[in-house]
Amino acid sequence: MSNPQSKVFLITGANSGFGRALAEAALADGHRVVGTVRNRDALETFNRLDPERALGKLLDVTDTDAVPRVVAEIEADFGPIGVLVNNAGYGHEGLLEESTLDQLRQQFDVNVFGAVAMMHAVLPFMRKRRAGHILNVTSMGGIITFPGLGIYHGSKFALEGISEALAKEVKSLGIAVTAVEPGAFRTDWAGRSLVRAERKIADYDEVFNPIRERRRKLDGNQPGDPAKAAQAMLKLVASENPPMHLLLGRDAVTLVRAKLSALKAEIDAWEVVSVSTDFQ
């Protein structure tokens, strides 16, 4: 279908999950879509979505030397990027004491440094046009936490902070930035895309083993529908006044509201101590 408001979407990690769902929805809505994937089989599959309006690009977002070249090629050969969707990422499940520093670095390389590299590459083009929208797919786990996901939460909290600060930096330049914060959706996050650290310390069994087991059972039965999340993101992109944050899923709304209420209660309870540290 044709769309007079058609944009070029650049979606990282477009071969599955939210990336694939959004690519399909954007194409159906008349947009043009470039999707980054990590192997040639996925590249060919993506290109078959629409031979004229879908373009796959081989890119690992952790290859920060390649990112600017790929973005420049898209701008030159496919058209001006109107929407960047930083969707590439994965989850690390593991207690902090049982997880290694190398695992921490890898989590941040993909979830944070890769996303920032993409933003660095598109921002000069968006600034020149005084237009653009960056969607950083974080998580409700960028606001709330669960035991055993500390490294993952750390990466998503970091991307939340970067997104919010960048939104304030570029608003006057005509560029919007939104942190998209999904709850539990039926993607590969809790299955193929989840890296699980080896269990070693029995002291944590009581607090963590039931959580890990519930997560295994939930895989494939999560309440969130990726196709509906894609439609929500299209509404976000079409908005004249997009928010800095967009929660996706009833579970995300419920859990984040509970976190904010608990945080307010804690601030109130300790306010006297907090303000006692000022010079008088």
Buried (B, 14 or more C-beta within 10 A) or exposed (E): EEEEEBBBBBBBBBBBBBBBBBBBBBBBBBBBBBBBBBEEEBBEBBBEBBEEBBBBBBBBBBEBEBBBEBBEEBBEEBBBBBBBBBBBBBBBBBBBEBBEEEBBEBBBBBBBBBBBBBBEBBBEBBBEBEBBBBBBBBBBBBBBBBEBBBBBBBBBBBBBBBBBEBBEEBEEBEBBBBBBBBBBBBBBBBEEBBBEBEBEEEEBEEEBEEBBEEBBEEBEEBEBBBEBBBBBBBEBBEEEEBEBBBBBBEBBBEBBEEBEEEEEEEEEEEEEEEEEEEEE
